Amino acid sequence: MRAAQPSISVLYVEDEQSARDILGSVFKSKYRFTRLDAAENGEQGLALFKQHHHDIVITDISMPVMDGVEMAASIRDIAPETAIIVLTAHSGTRYLLDSIELGINNYVLKPVNYEKLFAAIDKNIAMITLKRKVASQHRFICKLSRAVEQSPSTVLITDERGEIEYANPKFFELTGYSPDEVLGKNPRILKSGDMSPAFYDALWRTITSGKEWYGEFLNRKKNAELYWESAAISPVIDETGAITNYVAVKEDITARKRAEEKIEALNAALADRARELESANADLEAFNYTVSHDLRNPLTIISSYSQLLLDKCGASLDEQGEKIVGIISHKAKQMEDLLSALIVFSKLSQQVVDKETVDLTAIASGIRAELHMKEPERQAGFCIQEGVSCRADKHLMYLVLSNLMGNAWKYTALKDEPQIEFGMATTDGKPVYFVRDNGVGFDMDKADRMFGTFQRLHTDGNFEGFGIGLATVQRIINKHQGRIWAEGEPGKGATFFFSF
């Protein structure tokens, strides 16, 4: 099987038509030139060459209009590297000297000896191919050189003893050293002193055994500043298997290391915080137990004895005595309600959200019934939108609406025609739920306080409360990754919005 021929273009100049046809046919049968042009004189041949810049020119010397020597001289001026083969019947000294002076590659006498002609062509093809390979290798070497010189990573090349033969610009930029301070030295000039001798011994054993080494260094710059590098060091092995050089490609990872240190510090802080929270949760559980049992028992006794006192001794008590006993009973009930609210609030932090489809309309309707049962004498107008639902924890949604609608019920108590509304609107394509009333309202300048624990905007004696309800609602909405906010105006009511 014939080896693949390189891409070669040829110009053949011959004034004799028959010779031109015969040799042209021979060229086509023996060679697969990418381009084969023929001309009948030097002037025509020169025009074709200027157009196509052929690799090989095969020409007769004696021709009309422009002879081969004159054409060859012009071609040499345009492209000195072009291979020129002369075919001529003239064997005189003048032609030979002219050809030598022009640097003609080959001189073949007519009648043409095809063996010599083909040998000349093959020789020139081989030379052209070699030059192309050398040029290609040179371009590749230049490309590699530019890549190394312009690399964002540092590159070091040492001899087999580890002495530095080359360092790219990035190395000098990073370390602060100059070439005179580095070339011929060992990379140990970068040692920080913070890495063990065993580390470097293992590295050297790895690369001297012909293997690649990967790892990280803590090195020191010329100005004594420490920096981290991620490195890959490889041995360079010649055709005999001997190690001639070592190549190190390193990347500055100082920023990454510092970020990792910060993350480690943050993780440690978070771990400490988690332990603190775990301890706080344990304390909270103990507090809940105390509230549920130790504090409630005395309150139950106070309430019971107050009622017993009224039942047994009510007839012997004067008006002021009955009032005092009533106050004691009422305050004990208030304290019990506060403890219940605190227990609910404290347990929310540990409660898992169990999401399902919740019928908010049904919950709101149930709360409306509960409010009427507590105070049947009140005539409040309710407007509850039908078909309102969401994906949430059903128990927690009851607490949300119970607190919001309970507040609306409480703060409309002084209104002649109280109105309470529950519904849903759409904002930016997302559902927003609301509870609206026409009660006492509030000043928007104080709105940021209302969701805080034990914060009350209305502190007069008309409205009882502990400042726990809205804080509980906000904690529930937060556990659903939602948002709650309020709008109001003194004397014109309030609207509480929440969304998920």
Phi, psi and omega per residue, in radians:
M1 nan 2.217 -3.104
R2 -1.230 2.359 3.133
A3 -1.163 2.616 3.137
A4 -1.090 2.292 -3.130
Q5 -1.525 2.579 3.104
P6 -1.224 2.893 3.122
S7 -1.343 1.895 -3.068
I8 -2.263 2.324 3.051
S9 -1.942 2.491 -3.023
V10 -2.278 2.443 3.006
L11 -2.006 2.155 3.134
Y12 -2.004 2.092 -3.082
V13 -2.038 2.082 -3.087
E14 -2.700 2.247 -3.076
D15 -1.431 -0.323 3.123
E16 -1.515 2.077 -3.061
Q17 -1.021 -0.797 -3.065
S18 -1.137 -0.763 3.129
A19 -1.120 -0.681 -3.134
R20 -1.126 -0.726 -3.122
D21 -1.193 -0.760 -3.093
I22 -1.133 -0.878 -3.079
L23 -1.199 -0.605 3.086
G24 -1.087 -0.693 3.110
S25 -1.150 -0.688 3.121
V26 -1.108 -0.766 3.124
F27 -1.012 -0.765 -3.095
K28 -1.158 -0.597 -3.118
S29 -1.357 -0.542 -3.072
K30 -1.635 -0.625 -3.063
Y31 -2.111 2.581 3.053
R32 -1.873 1.216 3.132
F33 -1.156 2.476 3.097
T34 -1.181 -0.467 3.088
R35 -2.617 2.314 3.086
L36 -2.306 1.880 3.123
D37 -1.901 2.562 3.124
A38 -2.193 2.500 3.119
A39 -2.394 2.691 -3.066
E40 -1.751 -0.055 3.038
N41 -2.754 3.001 -3.070
G42 -1.125 -0.647 -3.116
E43 -1.133 -0.788 3.125
Q44 -1.153 -0.693 3.117
G45 -1.109 -0.712 3.132
L46 -1.123 -0.677 3.118
A47 -1.101 -0.744 3.113
L48 -1.132 -0.684 -3.126
F49 -1.131 -0.749 3.123
K50 -1.044 -0.517 -3.114
Q51 -1.407 -0.654 -2.973
H52 -2.083 -0.223 3.139
H53 0.843 1.189 -3.090
H54 -1.162 2.703 3.116
D55 -1.350 -0.683 -3.108
I56 -2.222 2.378 3.050
V57 -2.057 2.156 3.074
I58 -1.974 2.120 -2.999
T59 -2.497 2.575 2.931
D60 -1.367 2.858 3.125
I61 -1.695 -0.925 -3.053
S62 -1.476 1.870 -3.124
M63 -2.552 2.684 3.102
P64 -1.252 2.909 3.092
V65 1.213 -1.095 3.077
M66 -2.556 2.185 -3.111
D67 -1.387 3.036 -3.050
G68 -1.181 -0.587 -3.124
V69 -1.163 -0.786 3.138
E70 -1.113 -0.725 3.107
M71 -1.117 -0.762 3.136
A72 -1.056 -0.678 3.129
A73 -1.114 -0.733 3.121
S74 -1.149 -0.702 3.123
I75 -1.121 -0.707 3.119
R76 -1.067 -0.626 3.107
D77 -1.160 -0.624 -3.116
I78 -1.368 -0.833 -3.066
A79 -2.459 1.583 -3.042
P80 -1.063 -0.410 -3.066
E81 -1.491 -0.071 -3.100
T82 -1.125 2.343 3.092
A83 -1.387 2.237 -3.111
I84 -2.169 2.170 3.105
I85 -1.991 2.200 -3.103
V86 -1.757 2.283 3.028
L87 -2.008 2.107 -3.099
T88 -2.700 2.673 3.072
A89 -1.538 -0.171 -3.119
H90 -1.492 2.207 3.122
S91 -1.990 0.276 -3.098
G92 -1.226 2.806 -3.089
T93 -1.135 -0.661 -3.080
R94 -1.062 -0.789 3.124
Y95 -1.086 -0.722 -3.123
L96 -1.120 -0.756 -3.140
L97 -1.145 -0.715 3.093
D98 -1.048 -0.731 -3.130
S99 -1.140 -0.750 3.132
I100 -1.107 -0.745 -3.125
E101 -1.080 -0.633 3.124
L102 -1.357 -0.226 -3.099
G103 1.364 0.643 3.091
I104 -1.074 2.337 -3.074
N105 -1.244 -0.736 -3.113
N106 -2.510 2.612 -3.088
Y107 -2.258 1.955 -3.072
V108 -2.116 2.190 -3.107
L109 -1.415 2.614 2.999
K110 -1.594 2.664 -0.093
P111 -1.068 2.512 -2.971
V112 -1.148 2.251 2.973
N113 -1.576 1.820 -3.030
Y114 -1.062 -0.598 -3.138
E115 -1.085 -0.762 3.115
K116 -1.207 -0.647 3.139
L117 -1.142 -0.810 -3.139
F118 -1.121 -0.649 3.104
A119 -1.074 -0.713 3.131
A120 -1.148 -0.755 3.135
I121 -1.111 -0.804 3.141
D122 -1.044 -0.708 3.139
K123 -1.088 -0.749 -3.137
N124 -1.220 -0.658 3.073
I125 -1.061 -0.766 3.125
A126 -1.075 -0.727 3.140
M127 -1.147 -0.763 3.107
I128 -1.061 -0.772 3.136
T129 -1.057 -0.775 -3.140
L130 -1.079 -0.785 3.137
K131 -1.073 -0.682 3.126
R132 -1.137 -0.737 3.114
K133 -1.089 -0.752 3.124
V134 -1.095 -0.762 3.128
A135 -1.116 -0.698 3.125
S136 -1.129 -0.763 3.116
Q137 -1.120 -0.668 3.122
H138 -1.107 -0.774 3.113
R139 -1.087 -0.709 3.139
F140 -1.139 -0.732 3.116
I141 -1.108 -0.708 3.097
C142 -1.098 -0.699 3.122
K143 -1.117 -0.780 3.092
L144 -1.076 -0.736 -3.138
S145 -1.067 -0.788 3.123
R146 -1.120 -0.693 -3.137
A147 -1.087 -0.752 3.126
V148 -1.201 -0.771 -3.114
E149 -1.106 -0.634 -3.068
Q150 -1.745 0.134 -3.087
S151 -1.130 2.455 3.051
P152 -1.302 -0.165 3.083
S153 -1.731 2.699 3.066
T154 -1.422 2.476 -3.140
V155 -2.228 2.221 3.082
L156 -2.143 2.403 3.017
I157 -2.171 2.182 3.107
T158 -2.024 2.896 3.000
D159 -1.404 -3.031 -3.059
E160 -1.187 -0.294 3.108
R161 -1.577 -0.130 3.137
G162 1.669 0.168 3.110
E163 -1.500 2.373 -3.000
I164 -1.238 2.162 3.067
E165 -1.791 -0.470 -3.099
Y166 -2.637 2.492 2.988
A167 -2.481 2.370 -3.095
N168 -1.427 2.919 -3.088
P169 -0.960 -0.602 -3.117
K170 -1.082 -0.586 3.120
F171 -1.088 -0.826 -3.116
F172 -1.186 -0.639 3.107
E173 -1.104 -0.721 -3.071
L174 -1.311 -0.801 -3.006
T175 -1.505 -0.406 -3.109
G176 1.507 -0.027 3.099
Y177 -1.414 2.779 3.020
S178 -1.763 2.830 3.131
P179 -0.974 -0.685 -3.123
D180 -1.111 -0.473 -3.113
E181 -1.487 -0.182 -3.021
V182 -2.012 -0.813 -3.040
L183 -1.075 2.304 -3.095
G184 1.531 -0.137 3.137
K185 -1.689 2.927 3.086
N186 -1.599 2.533 3.123
P187 -1.021 -0.141 3.123
R188 -1.128 -0.218 3.078
I189 -1.091 -0.284 -3.140
L190 -1.605 -0.077 -3.046
K191 -1.018 2.402 3.124
S192 -1.537 -0.367 -3.058
G193 1.523 -0.049 -3.110
D194 -1.711 -0.004 3.141
M195 -1.998 2.502 -2.982
S196 -1.260 2.655 3.040
P197 -1.002 -0.567 3.139
A198 -1.090 -0.572 3.112
F199 -1.077 -0.839 -3.117
Y200 -1.242 -0.584 3.098
D201 -1.097 -0.747 3.134
A202 -1.130 -0.684 3.106
L203 -1.067 -0.863 -3.081
W204 -1.124 -0.708 3.110
R205 -1.078 -0.656 -3.108
T206 -1.151 -0.872 -3.039
I207 -1.337 -0.543 3.101
T208 -1.268 -0.291 3.060
S209 -1.506 0.042 3.106
G210 1.595 0.171 -3.118
K211 -1.813 2.776 3.065
E212 -1.445 2.636 3.116
W213 -2.162 2.368 3.088
Y214 -2.198 2.403 3.113
G215 3.129 -2.959 -3.104
E216 -2.233 2.440 3.113
F217 -1.971 2.544 2.823
L218 -1.826 1.852 -3.052
N219 -1.926 3.041 -3.106
R220 -2.209 2.279 3.095
K221 -1.354 3.042 3.123
K222 -1.039 -0.627 -3.120
N223 -1.454 0.196 3.095
A224 1.377 0.032 3.096
E225 -1.268 2.335 3.125
L226 -1.459 2.547 3.077
Y227 -2.631 2.689 -3.130
W228 -1.764 2.478 3.073
E229 -2.309 2.448 2.938
S230 -1.722 2.205 -2.976
A231 -2.241 2.591 2.946
A232 -2.202 2.115 -3.101
I233 -2.074 2.220 -3.069
S234 -2.229 2.449 3.020
P235 -1.361 2.554 3.041
V236 -1.809 2.121 -3.026
I237 -1.997 2.292 -3.123
D238 -1.474 -3.068 -3.055
E239 -1.148 -0.307 3.120
T240 -1.567 -0.097 -3.106
G241 1.621 0.047 -3.128
A242 -1.518 2.541 3.083
I243 -1.421 2.156 -3.126
T244 -1.868 -0.480 -3.091
N245 -2.662 2.972 2.976
Y246 -2.266 2.408 3.138
V247 -2.052 2.216 3.100
A248 -2.037 2.194 3.046
V249 -2.007 2.102 -2.996
K250 -2.261 2.568 -3.134
E251 -2.161 2.338 3.109
D252 -1.251 2.014 -3.117
I253 -2.045 0.422 -3.103
T254 -1.025 -0.797 -3.119
A255 -1.064 -0.729 3.138
R256 -1.131 -0.728 3.137
K257 -1.101 -0.743 3.128
R258 -1.131 -0.666 3.088
A259 -1.117 -0.705 3.116
E260 -1.101 -0.690 3.113
E261 -1.105 -0.730 3.109
K262 -1.112 -0.723 3.126
I263 -1.109 -0.726 3.110
E264 -1.081 -0.742 3.121
A265 -1.117 -0.712 3.106
L266 -1.128 -0.723 3.115
N267 -1.091 -0.696 3.105
A268 -1.120 -0.731 3.110
A269 -1.121 -0.700 3.108
L270 -1.135 -0.663 3.108
A271 -1.106 -0.738 3.087
D272 -1.089 -0.733 -3.138
R273 -1.130 -0.673 3.118
A274 -1.097 -0.712 3.104
R275 -1.128 -0.676 3.100
E276 -1.110 -0.745 3.139
L277 -1.143 -0.670 3.114
E278 -1.087 -0.731 3.105
S279 -1.151 -0.708 3.129
A280 -1.129 -0.660 3.103
N281 -1.122 -0.676 3.104
A282 -1.111 -0.731 3.096
D283 -1.114 -0.662 3.141
L284 -1.132 -0.710 3.102
E285 -1.094 -0.715 3.110
A286 -1.115 -0.682 3.114
F287 -1.117 -0.767 3.126
N288 -1.042 -0.718 3.120
Y289 -1.100 -0.745 -3.137
T290 -1.088 -0.781 3.134
V291 -1.102 -0.756 -3.054
S292 -1.199 -0.603 -3.027
H293 -1.963 -1.046 -2.994
D294 -1.169 -0.648 -3.116
L295 -1.516 -0.596 -3.102
R296 -1.229 -0.579 -3.121
N297 -1.052 -0.830 3.092
P298 -1.091 -0.664 3.137
L299 -1.116 -0.690 3.112
T300 -1.097 -0.701 3.126
I301 -1.145 -0.738 3.131
I302 -1.069 -0.816 -3.138
S303 -1.090 -0.762 -3.102
S304 -1.118 -0.816 -3.122
Y305 -1.186 -0.556 3.075
S306 -1.107 -0.787 3.115
Q307 -1.151 -0.688 3.127
L308 -1.119 -0.671 3.126
L309 -1.092 -0.729 3.121
L310 -1.159 -0.703 -3.096
D311 -1.200 -0.761 -3.043
K312 -1.476 -0.658 -2.992
C313 -2.075 0.200 -3.066
G314 -1.025 -0.624 -3.083
A315 -1.193 -0.511 -3.093
S316 -1.583 -0.110 3.134
L317 -1.534 2.438 3.047
D318 -1.392 -3.103 -3.080
E319 -1.074 -0.731 -3.126
Q320 -1.168 -0.671 3.113
G321 -1.113 -0.757 3.093
E322 -1.075 -0.672 -3.135
K323 -1.130 -0.717 -3.134
I324 -1.133 -0.800 3.121
V325 -1.071 -0.679 3.111
G326 -1.114 -0.719 3.108
I327 -1.093 -0.752 3.125
I328 -1.037 -0.806 -3.123
S329 -1.111 -0.737 -3.119
H330 -1.145 -0.766 -3.116
K331 -1.180 -0.628 3.070
A332 -1.097 -0.705 3.092
K333 -1.131 -0.707 3.098
Q334 -1.053 -0.780 -3.137
M335 -1.099 -0.706 3.118
E336 -1.115 -0.705 3.095
D337 -1.119 -0.711 3.115
L338 -1.098 -0.767 3.120
L339 -1.077 -0.695 3.103
S340 -1.083 -0.754 3.131
A341 -1.130 -0.696 3.123
L342 -1.122 -0.707 3.130
I343 -1.103 -0.779 3.104
V344 -1.045 -0.794 -3.101
F345 -1.105 -0.791 -3.077
S346 -1.196 -0.574 -3.116
K347 -1.292 -0.307 -3.088
L348 -1.098 -0.579 -3.089
S349 -1.099 -0.483 -3.105
Q350 -1.774 -0.132 -3.054
Q351 -1.326 2.331 3.102
V352 -1.472 2.346 3.126
V353 -1.392 2.075 3.127
D354 -1.875 1.691 -3.007
K355 -1.425 2.450 3.033
E356 -2.713 3.050 3.068
T357 -1.331 2.071 -3.036
V358 -1.943 2.263 3.090
D359 -1.485 1.646 -3.108
L360 -1.208 -0.533 3.100
T361 -1.069 -0.760 3.134
A362 -1.139 -0.723 3.128
I363 -1.110 -0.805 -3.135
A364 -1.074 -0.686 3.122
S365 -1.129 -0.696 3.107
G366 -1.129 -0.706 3.126
I367 -1.163 -0.669 3.077
R368 -0.999 -0.753 3.134
A369 -1.139 -0.713 3.124
E370 -1.084 -0.739 -3.135
L371 -1.126 -0.713 3.112
H372 -1.153 -0.607 3.140
M373 -1.184 -0.641 3.134
K374 -1.190 -0.696 -3.119
E375 -2.320 1.321 -3.067
P376 -1.141 -0.347 -3.118
E377 -1.316 -0.285 -3.110
R378 -1.429 2.430 3.125
Q379 -1.987 1.587 3.135
A380 -1.940 2.448 3.114
G381 -1.539 2.206 3.126
F382 -1.937 2.434 3.007
C383 -2.252 1.855 -3.093
I384 -2.005 2.088 -3.100
Q385 -1.192 2.412 3.129
E386 -1.392 2.635 2.979
G387 1.264 0.411 3.138
V388 -1.604 2.196 3.128
S389 -2.520 2.973 3.111
C390 -2.783 2.981 3.036
R391 -1.734 1.903 -3.065
A392 -2.859 -3.095 3.059
D393 -1.462 2.123 -3.021
K394 -1.092 -0.782 -3.125
H395 -1.092 -0.754 -3.119
L396 -1.207 -0.595 3.093
M397 -1.157 -0.539 3.058
Y398 -1.117 -0.749 3.129
L399 -1.101 -0.695 3.135
V400 -1.061 -0.959 -3.077
L401 -1.212 -0.572 3.116
S402 -1.098 -0.744 3.116
N403 -1.210 -0.804 -3.083
L404 -1.189 -0.788 3.135
M405 -1.251 -0.571 3.061
G406 -1.109 -0.699 3.074
N407 -1.110 -0.772 3.136
A408 -1.054 -0.728 3.096
W409 -1.072 -0.771 -3.091
K410 -1.168 -0.793 -3.009
Y411 -1.495 0.054 3.002
T412 -1.873 0.162 -3.044
A413 -1.096 -0.506 -3.090
L414 -1.602 0.025 -3.125
K415 -1.484 2.512 3.091
D416 -1.222 -0.684 3.137
E417 -2.233 1.335 -3.112
P418 -1.161 2.450 3.126
Q419 -2.283 2.289 3.103
I420 -2.246 2.293 -3.060
E421 -2.262 2.410 2.987
F422 -2.183 2.373 3.123
G423 -2.954 -2.934 -3.109
M424 -2.414 2.442 3.036
A425 -2.197 3.017 3.122
T426 -2.091 2.226 3.102
T427 -2.238 2.139 -3.099
D428 0.935 0.650 3.089
G429 1.376 0.070 -3.115
K430 -2.048 2.520 -3.133
P431 -1.257 2.394 3.039
V432 -2.184 2.196 -3.100
Y433 -1.721 2.611 -3.085
F434 -2.596 2.688 2.968
V435 -2.199 2.142 -3.022
R436 -2.156 2.523 3.067
D437 -2.476 2.933 3.104
N438 -1.957 0.609 -3.068
G439 -1.442 -2.543 -3.008
V440 -1.259 -0.333 3.128
G441 1.207 -2.856 3.115
F442 -2.831 2.889 3.121
D443 -1.484 2.141 -3.099
M444 -1.067 -0.409 3.105
D445 -1.128 -0.359 -3.127
K446 -1.835 0.154 -3.036
A447 -1.113 -0.538 -3.091
D448 -1.201 -0.248 -3.129
R449 -1.538 -0.390 -2.875
M450 -1.183 -0.388 -3.120
F451 -1.649 0.075 3.104
G452 -1.395 2.719 3.134
T453 -1.214 2.331 -3.137
F454 1.072 0.445 3.084
Q455 -1.762 2.216 3.116
R456 -2.274 2.304 3.122
L457 -1.478 -0.411 -3.133
H458 -2.014 1.826 -3.050
T459 -1.854 0.109 3.111
D460 -1.316 3.009 -3.055
G461 -1.342 -0.045 -3.092
N462 -1.304 -0.438 -3.030
F463 -2.276 2.052 3.103
E464 -1.417 2.780 3.079
G465 2.869 2.941 -3.090
F466 -2.055 -0.173 -3.079
G467 1.347 0.446 -3.133
I468 -1.886 -0.502 -2.988
G469 -1.034 -0.910 -3.097
L470 -1.219 -0.558 3.056
A471 -1.120 -0.651 3.086
T472 -1.137 -0.780 3.119
V473 -1.044 -0.802 -3.129
Q474 -1.083 -0.717 3.141
R475 -1.111 -0.667 3.124
I476 -1.150 -0.807 3.134
I477 -1.085 -0.693 3.108
N478 -1.091 -0.654 3.124
K479 -1.156 -0.352 3.068
H480 -1.664 0.246 -3.081
Q481 0.951 0.690 -3.110
G482 -1.967 -2.885 -3.080
R483 -2.512 2.485 3.085
I484 -2.301 2.457 3.112
W485 -2.655 2.956 -3.065
A486 -2.448 2.656 3.050
E487 -2.307 2.443 -3.133
G488 -2.850 3.007 3.101
E489 -2.646 2.326 -3.102
P490 -0.946 2.243 3.118
G491 1.407 -0.086 -3.064
K492 -2.158 0.219 3.034
G493 1.637 -3.122 -3.085
A494 -2.523 2.683 3.049
T495 -2.285 2.245 3.075
F496 -1.894 2.189 -3.127
F497 -1.928 2.550 2.956
F498 -2.569 2.609 3.139
S499 -2.537 2.833 3.138
F500 -1.994 nan nan
